[in-house]
C-alpha cells in the first residue's frame, strides 16, 4: 500500500455550527489536529465523537468530529511582556529558588 502524503497546504481544519445548533462539527485533514482530536475523543467519548473518516487506499487522510458547541472557544491573544518586565519576573523567580 502506498503512503499518502498530504502537503501542509492541503491540511485543513474547518469548524461549523449555527447559533441554533447544540453541536459543532470539526473537519480536519491536518495530522496535528487529527492527533489532538483523537486524544480528546478517547478521553471524553460521551461528548466528542468521530462521525466520518476519509480514506484513500485504506489510509486515513481526514476525519469529521462532532462535539457540544460549549467546548469551542477562541482565546484572546496574550499580552506581550516588555523586556524589562520579563527581566523583573526572571529575577523574582530566581529569588524564590535560593
Buried (B, 14 or more C-beta within 10 A) or exposed (E): EEEEEBEEEEBEBEBEBEEEEEEBBBBBBBEEBBEEBBEBBEEEEEBBEBEEEEEEEEEEBBBBBBBEEEEEEEEEEEEEEEEEEEEEEEEEEEEEEE
